[in-house]
Amino acid sequence: MPRVSVVIPTFNCERFIGRTIDSALRQTYRDFEIIVVDDGSTDGTQAVLAQYDNALCCVYQANQGASAARNAALSRANGEFVAYLDADDLWEPTKLARQVEYLDANPACGFVHTEIAVIDESDTVLHARFNQETGRPIPQGECLRDILQRSHIQTLTVLERRQAFDAAGSFDVRLPVAQDYLHWIQVVLEGYEVGYLAEPLGQYRWRAGSLMSSHRRLLEDFAKIYEILLKNYRLEQSHGGEIVQLVKSQLYVNQRQLAYLERLECSGAVARQRLRSLIREWPLRIELYMDMVKSYVCRSGAQTPGINPDLDAKT
């Protein structure tokens, strides 16, 4: 059996999928399998995949989203480790070798992620070392508080122990955008540490119009994540009241940011509906009443105090 299962979900990515698969096949570490799940593509994706014959395990399913596609691949995976690669991203040739070596040397880690480069649709490099250039705090080690506050882990850079995946559970199909972020949190909640390599071993392709390019959709998923954590996990019993308050605080911040974006992108009425709910939960927060007033008198691009519309759309 292979030590590494490479999981590639794809949907209408004919333009990029071949190069993505090639970057996996060029790995210097050779003990791996590749499982591609075509999530209902209607373009020429199937014809591209057919060119690889027995180099891949290809699965076709009706369109259900990235979570369902990854879960379908993992139901067929045999590896001790799982590597995630989206259909338009690329790996450096030494990516798997460096990460397998790291996890073998660090048994307490549930997964290891890496620095990343960012490219556009024409392969122009936008960031050679995205984390370093943007000064992003990196979740690593014992990092529950840190990972609850920021989603700075890119899926294509992750190599995860299969036992950590099984302990945390499958990707949540209710989350169209940030299902990976919830999964990383779940791994850390299970007591695993997080590893990090400060080498850009993958290239994330930024595409205008993708799900990840929408701040509002991302925030909606973040809010769902914090609601899921509060509802479905016994956080106070397992990790204490301080962690519960941190999750509640994160939910509050995301909900308020959503109200701000809804005022800009939708209407004041939509924003007010969310603000009323927040006020019922947090009646002593004066800023919420100020936000409510602004929803009636302005709908401009000016930034609301305490709100940052330039949100990070990388997960």
Backbone hydrogen bonds, N-H to C=O, Kabsch-Sander energy under -0.5 kcal/mol:
donor,donor_aa,acceptor,acceptor_aa,energy
3,R,31,D,-0.8
4,V,31,D,-1.6
5,S,81,F,-2.6
6,V,4,V,-0.6
6,V,33,E,-3.3
7,V,5,S,-0.6
7,V,83,A,-3.2
8,I,6,V,-0.5
8,I,35,I,-2.7
10,T,37,V,-2.4
16,F,13,C,-1.2
17,I,13,C,-2.6
18,G,14,E,-0.5
19,R,16,F,-0.5
20,T,16,F,-1.9
21,I,17,I,-2.5
22,D,18,G,-2.4
23,S,19,R,-1.9
24,A,20,T,-1.2
25,L,21,I,-2.5
26,R,22,D,-1.5
27,Q,24,A,-1.4
28,T,93,P,-2.4
29,Y,93,P,-0.5
30,R,28,T,-0.5
32,F,30,R,-1.8
33,E,4,V,-2.2
35,I,6,V,-3.3
36,V,34,I,-0.5
36,V,57,C,-2.5
37,V,8,I,-2.2
38,D,36,V,-0.6
38,D,59,V,-3.2
39,D,10,T,-3.2
39,D,37,V,-0.8
40,G,38,D,-1.7
40,G,61,Q,-0.7
48,V,44,G,-1.7
49,L,45,T,-2.5
50,A,46,Q,-2.0
51,Q,47,A,-0.7
51,Q,48,V,-1.1
52,Y,49,L,-1.8
53,D,50,A,-1.1
55,A,52,Y,-2.7
56,L,53,D,-0.8
57,C,34,I,-2.6
58,C,56,L,-0.6
59,V,36,V,-2.8
61,Q,38,D,-2.4
69,A,65,G,-2.0
70,R,66,A,-2.8
71,N,67,S,-2.6
72,A,68,A,-2.3
73,A,69,A,-2.0
74,L,70,R,-2.7
75,S,71,N,-1.7
76,R,73,A,-1.4
77,A,73,A,-0.5
77,A,74,L,-0.5
80,E,3,R,-0.8
81,F,3,R,-2.8
82,V,160,E,-3.2
83,A,5,S,-2.7
84,Y,158,V,-1.4
85,L,7,V,-2.4
87,A,9,P,-0.9
89,D,86,D,-1.6
90,L,203,Q,-2.1
92,E,201,L,-2.4
95,K,92,E,-1.9
98,R,94,T,-2.5
99,Q,95,K,-1.8
100,V,96,L,-2.9
101,E,97,A,-1.9
102,Y,98,R,-1.6
103,L,99,Q,-2.7
104,D,100,V,-2.4
105,A,101,E,-1.4
106,N,102,Y,-1.1
109,C,106,N,-1.8
110,G,193,E,-2.8
111,F,193,E,-0.8
112,V,159,L,-2.2
113,H,195,G,-2.3
115,E,197,L,-1.9
115,E,199,E,-0.7
117,A,202,G,-2.6
118,V,127,H,-2.6
119,I,204,Y,-2.8
120,D,124,T,-1.7
123,D,120,D,-1.9
126,L,118,V,-2.9
126,L,124,T,-0.6
127,H,118,V,-1.7
130,F,116,I,-3.1
133,E,129,R,-2.9
134,T,130,F,-2.0
135,G,131,N,-0.6
135,G,132,Q,-0.7
136,R,131,N,-1.8
141,G,194,V,-3.9
143,C,141,G,-1.0
147,I,143,C,-3.0
148,L,144,L,-1.8
149,Q,145,R,-0.7
149,Q,146,D,-1.0
150,R,146,D,-1.0
153,I,151,S,-2.3
157,T,154,Q,-2.0
158,V,155,T,-1.9
159,L,112,V,-2.1
160,E,82,V,-3.1
161,R,110,G,-2.9
162,R,80,E,-2.9
165,F,161,R,-2.0
166,D,162,R,-2.6
167,A,163,Q,-1.8
168,A,164,A,-2.3
169,G,165,F,-2.8
173,V,171,F,-0.5
175,L,172,D,-1.6
182,L,178,A,-1.6
183,H,179,Q,-1.6
184,W,180,D,-2.4
185,I,181,Y,-2.1
186,Q,182,L,-2.5
187,V,183,H,-2.2
188,V,184,W,-2.0
189,L,185,I,-2.6
190,E,186,Q,-1.2
191,G,188,V,-2.0
192,Y,187,V,-1.5
193,E,108,A,-2.4
194,V,141,G,-1.7
195,G,111,F,-2.9
197,L,113,H,-2.0
199,E,197,L,-1.2
201,L,115,E,-1.1
201,L,199,E,-1.8
203,Q,90,L,-3.0
204,Y,117,A,-3.0
204,Y,202,G,-0.5
206,W,119,I,-3.3
206,W,204,Y,-0.7
207,R,205,R,-0.6
210,S,207,R,-1.6
213,S,210,S,-1.5
214,S,211,L,-1.5
215,H,213,S,-0.7
218,L,214,S,-1.9
219,L,215,H,-2.7
220,E,216,R,-2.5
221,D,217,R,-2.0
222,F,218,L,-2.4
223,A,219,L,-2.7
224,K,220,E,-1.9
225,I,221,D,-2.4
226,Y,222,F,-2.2
227,E,223,A,-2.1
228,I,224,K,-2.7
229,L,225,I,-2.5
230,L,226,Y,-2.1
231,K,227,E,-2.2
232,N,228,I,-3.0
233,Y,229,L,-1.1
235,L,233,Y,-1.9
238,S,234,R,-2.3
239,H,235,L,-3.4
240,G,235,L,-0.8
240,G,236,E,-1.2
243,I,240,G,-0.5
244,V,240,G,-1.3
245,Q,241,G,-2.4
246,L,242,E,-1.9
247,V,243,I,-2.3
248,K,244,V,-2.4
249,S,245,Q,-2.3
250,Q,246,L,-2.4
251,L,247,V,-2.4
252,Y,248,K,-2.3
253,V,249,S,-2.4
254,N,250,Q,-2.4
255,Q,251,L,-2.5
256,R,252,Y,-2.4
257,Q,253,V,-2.3
258,L,254,N,-2.2
259,A,255,Q,-2.1
260,Y,256,R,-1.9
261,L,257,Q,-2.5
262,E,258,L,-2.9
263,R,259,A,-1.8
264,L,260,Y,-1.6
265,E,261,L,-3.3
266,C,262,E,-2.3
267,S,262,E,-1.0
271,A,267,S,-1.9
272,R,268,G,-2.7
273,Q,269,A,-1.6
274,R,270,V,-1.3
275,L,271,A,-2.5
276,R,272,R,-2.6
277,S,273,Q,-1.3
278,L,274,R,-2.1
279,I,275,L,-2.7
280,R,276,R,-1.9
281,E,277,S,-1.5
282,W,278,L,-3.2
285,R,282,W,-1.7
286,I,284,L,-1.1
288,L,285,R,-1.3
289,Y,285,R,-0.7
289,Y,286,I,-0.7
290,M,286,I,-1.6
291,D,287,E,-2.4
292,M,288,L,-2.1
293,V,289,Y,-2.0
294,K,290,M,-2.3
295,S,291,D,-1.7
296,Y,292,M,-0.6
296,Y,293,V,-1.5
297,V,293,V,-1.4
298,C,294,K,-2.4
307,I,304,T,-2.5
311,L,309,P,-2.0
313,A,311,L,-0.6
